[in-house]
Amino acid sequence: MPTFDATNIKFGRAASQIAKKLISGEEINIVNAEKFVIVGNPKQIIERYITKRGLKHKGCPEKSPKWSKVPHILVKRMVRGMLPIKSSRGRDALKRLKVYTGNPKNAAVDLRLEKAEFDGVSKHITIHELCRMMGYSG
């Protein structure tokens, strides 16, 4: 079972590669999920995710989309967006994904993702910083 370390990895590129591997039948673990990097203007990114959390279904608020403040749950939700979740193969693929905040068992990192390394130059925000701005206290 491949284990990926998310430290200084661009989230969008990594999520698309992870989704492809999940659909092909691999089981994947992601450690240090709070260290994924989202490239862009931090203020706009925070504003966009706070807006997403505030959306409510007017007829039945219980049917509203759920966006977590917890980093590993948020990462799993965002990877879910790249899977065909309404089909059985998409649901099965999501079951094969395990995401962890930190490295719980000091798992050895098997693989690095291609073309997903962050250069450290562009404007960016980490998943942990994003969750802190949305109200996460951990």
C-alpha positions as CSV (number, residue, x, y, z in Angstrom):
1,M,0.0,0.0,0.0
2,P,1.7,3.2,-1.1
3,T,2.2,6.0,1.4
4,F,2.6,9.6,0.3
5,D,4.0,12.4,2.4
6,A,2.2,15.7,1.7
7,T,4.9,18.0,2.9
8,N,5.4,20.9,0.4
9,I,3.3,19.3,-2.3
10,K,0.9,21.3,-4.5
11,F,-2.5,20.0,-3.6
12,G,-4.3,20.2,-7.0
13,R,-1.6,18.3,-8.9
14,A,-1.3,15.7,-6.2
15,A,-5.0,15.2,-5.8
16,S,-5.5,14.5,-9.5
17,Q,-2.7,11.9,-9.5
18,I,-4.0,10.3,-6.4
19,A,-7.5,10.1,-7.9
20,K,-6.2,8.3,-11.0
21,K,-4.4,5.8,-8.8
22,L,-7.5,5.2,-6.7
23,I,-9.7,4.6,-9.7
24,S,-7.1,2.1,-11.1
25,G,-7.6,0.1,-7.9
26,E,-4.6,1.0,-5.6
27,E,-5.0,1.7,-1.9
28,I,-3.3,4.9,-0.8
29,N,-2.3,6.4,2.5
30,I,-1.5,10.1,2.8
31,V,0.4,11.3,5.8
32,N,1.0,15.0,6.9
33,A,-2.1,16.1,5.1
34,E,-2.1,19.4,6.8
35,K,1.1,20.3,5.0
36,F,-0.3,20.3,1.5
37,V,0.1,23.6,-0.3
38,I,-2.5,25.5,-2.2
39,V,-1.0,28.0,-4.6
40,G,-2.7,31.4,-5.1
41,N,-3.6,34.5,-3.2
42,P,-4.2,33.4,0.5
43,K,-7.0,35.9,1.1
44,Q,-9.0,34.8,-1.9
45,I,-8.5,31.1,-1.0
46,I,-9.7,31.6,2.5
47,E,-12.6,33.7,1.3
48,R,-13.6,31.0,-1.2
49,Y,-13.6,28.2,1.4
50,I,-15.4,30.2,4.0
51,T,-18.1,30.9,1.4
52,K,-18.4,27.2,0.6
53,R,-18.8,26.4,4.3
54,G,-21.7,28.9,4.5
55,L,-23.8,27.6,1.6
56,K,-27.1,26.2,2.8
57,H,-29.9,24.4,0.9
58,K,-32.9,26.6,1.4
59,G,-35.5,23.9,1.3
60,C,-33.8,21.4,3.6
61,P,-30.6,22.6,5.3
62,E,-29.7,19.1,6.3
63,K,-29.0,18.4,2.6
64,S,-26.3,21.1,2.4
65,P,-22.8,20.3,1.4
66,K,-20.5,19.5,4.3
67,W,-17.1,21.2,4.4
68,S,-15.0,20.2,7.4
69,K,-12.5,22.4,9.3
70,V,-10.3,19.4,10.2
71,P,-7.4,19.1,7.8
72,H,-7.4,15.4,7.0
73,I,-11.2,15.3,6.5
74,L,-11.0,18.4,4.3
75,V,-8.3,16.8,2.1
76,K,-10.4,13.6,1.7
77,R,-13.4,15.8,0.8
78,M,-11.4,17.6,-1.8
79,V,-10.0,14.4,-3.4
80,R,-13.6,13.1,-3.5
81,G,-14.3,16.1,-5.8
82,M,-12.0,14.5,-8.4
83,L,-13.7,11.1,-8.3
84,P,-16.9,10.0,-10.0
85,I,-18.6,9.6,-6.6
86,K,-22.0,8.9,-8.0
87,S,-20.9,5.7,-9.6
88,S,-19.9,2.5,-7.7
89,R,-16.3,2.7,-8.9
90,G,-15.9,6.2,-7.5
91,R,-17.4,5.2,-4.1
92,D,-15.1,2.1,-4.0
93,A,-12.1,4.3,-4.9
94,L,-12.8,6.7,-2.0
95,K,-13.0,3.8,0.4
96,R,-9.4,2.9,-0.6
97,L,-8.1,6.3,0.5
98,K,-6.8,6.9,4.1
99,V,-5.7,10.4,5.1
100,Y,-3.8,11.2,8.3
101,T,-2.9,14.5,10.0
102,G,0.8,14.0,11.0
103,N,2.5,10.6,10.7
104,P,0.6,8.5,13.2
105,K,2.7,5.3,13.0
106,N,5.9,6.8,11.7
107,A,5.1,5.1,8.4
108,A,7.8,4.9,5.9
109,V,7.1,7.1,2.9
110,D,7.2,5.0,-0.3
111,L,6.5,7.4,-3.1
112,R,6.8,11.0,-4.1
113,L,4.3,12.5,-6.6
114,E,5.6,13.6,-10.0
115,K,5.6,17.3,-10.9
116,A,3.8,18.2,-7.7
117,E,6.7,19.7,-5.7
118,F,6.2,23.2,-4.5
119,D,9.0,25.7,-5.4
120,G,8.5,28.0,-2.4
121,V,8.4,31.2,-4.5
122,S,4.7,31.7,-5.3
123,K,2.0,33.0,-3.0
124,H,0.5,30.1,-1.1
125,I,-1.3,28.8,1.9
126,T,-1.1,25.4,3.6
127,I,-4.2,23.3,4.4
128,H,-3.4,23.8,8.1
129,E,-3.4,27.6,7.8
130,L,-6.6,27.4,5.8
131,C,-8.3,25.3,8.5
132,R,-7.1,27.6,11.2
133,M,-8.7,30.6,9.4
134,M,-12.0,28.6,9.2
135,G,-12.0,28.0,12.9
136,Y,-10.0,24.8,13.5
137,S,-8.2,24.9,16.8
138,G,-6.0,21.8,16.6
